[in-house]
Amino acid sequence: MARARRRPVRPSRRLPRVRGRAGRGAARRDGGPEHLTASAFVLSEDLTRVLLCYHRKGQFWVQVGGHVEPSDASLPDAALREAREESGLTDVRLVTTEPADLNRHELAAAFGACRAHWDVGYVALASTSDRVVVSDESEDVRWFDVDALPNDVPENLPSRVAYAIGRARSALG
């Protein structure tokens, strides 16, 4: 499944190296074996819950996100678009446009020719009272208490969620 660091590294320090390692076409879905993706750790306004989707291809719970599209003006825009598309939530807003997470993970054969994703994660907020809608890419989308995540998540997701919460607290003051 995912081969990644257990402790998140401040993404702004690693992002410039990603372009060199992932290749020139990494921002395009058809750009080679490694792709740059954008995701959002969507948190409740009180920072006690996180929105996760059960990924159809990966068969695990993970933050919402996906490939950068040609219409996306930036990685934060891509993360916000993906959060809205995959959750059905319309009132999702980024806490900051500064990345909160950088995670490279290898992919199973179900993902086709793409062998790895370099995912840049952002922190977003949304209301838990708004209705979520499952997209075609997921089997389920649900809010979870941050201290009671489901068992079938990538090994490093709990520490990444905790780091995202810390970044949200910092940004919100």
Buried (B, 14 or more C-beta within 10 A) or exposed (E): BBEBEEEBEBBEEBBEEBEEEBBEBBBBBEBBEBBBBBBBBBBBEEBEBBBBBBBBEBEBBBBBBBBBBEEBEEBBBBBBBBBBBBBEBEEBEBBBEBBBBBBBBBBEEEBEEBBBBBBBBBBBBBEBEEEBEBBEBBEEBBBBEBEEBEEEBBEBBBBBBBBBBBBBEEEEE
